Amino acid sequence: MQPPTQDDIVRAHRMIAPFIVRTPALRSPILDEETGATVFIKAEPLQRTGSFKLRGATHALLRLPEAARARGVVTYSSGNHGQAIACAAATLGMRATVVMPSDAPAIKRDSTARWGAEIITYDRRKEDRAAIGRVIAERTGAALIPPYDHADVIAGQGTLAVELVEDARAAGCELDMVLVCTGGGGLTAGCALALQLLSPETRLIAVEPEGWNDTGRSLHAGRRVANDGTGSPLCDALLAMEPGELTFAINRPRLAGAVAVSDQAVLAAIGFAVRTLKIVVEPGGAVALAALHAGLLPVAGLTVGIVLSGGNVDPAVLARALDC
């Protein structure tokens, strides 16, 4: 599959607009004061299904021919992409099958089921989710829409950066830097293309959990490098084993860098988001805020966009964060 173009992202933005929420870019005087930066916070927990994933899922399904839609869709996901595919499929009257790890947070599994999708569980330590998805697609004729390494998914995710640039400019600001949560790299790739088109001077930084920093290590090596799978499972939405083929080809020449954040920094960021921003964020969705809040990057005097990519947090994890 060919990578998406910048024009694809502009078209995706128009196409999905009736089906998604244009989430706000929040401001926090407290965060501005702490960092010395002007910060715009893209609040994707307020998206339908609670994460940015609805953007790419909706675009990918809308791009399917009618005959393909009639045969349904299958995907594999730790939760947020699965929910998004289930929601988009329900909206378009399609059948959906989602392959999910057996240890996925209950909040994500239950939400996916509520949208009417069939859930097939697997052991993430012993089984290959992509292989399971391919078998189901071959047996049923359903379209296989992976969570990040897909041109239409990437283009849909890039619409987030389109909105962030527009909202910053509406406030009289140009973004110097954007921090984005990075797992397989689909959101990062879409944002990289959108920023190259709309705000080429903006530096894009990938933020990953420690132990799952495959994008950062791959940038350093100049090739895709896999994780060993032994890192903490806290940021369950970002536990990709390696960058996608399409996503890394897009991200490698466009990213300005990558940083990794600790579990403690992530939990502190979740607590900060609840107490100060009054918004609930899941661990994987909080890593960009964690990098900023922990002072991992020099941002004083800059205008910075950060992405809160999802809010589907397990209640026990939220309680743990609020105890920190």
ABEGO torsion letter per residue (X at the ends): XBBBBAAAAAAAAAAAAAABBBBBBBBBAAAAAAAGBBBBBBBAAABBGGBAAAAAAAAAAAABBAAAAAAEBBBBBAGAAAAAAAAAAAAAGBBBBBBBBAABBAAAAAAAAAAGBBBBBBBAAABBAAAAAAAAAAAAGBBBBBAABBAAAAAAAAAAAAAAAAAAAAAGBBBABBBBBBBAGAAAAAAAAAAAAABAABBBBBBBBBGABAAAAAAAAGBBBBBAGABBAABAAAABABBBAAAAAAAAAABAEBBBBBAAAAAAAAAAAAAAAGBBBBAAAAAAAAAAAAGABBABGBBBBBBBABABBBAAAAAAAAAX
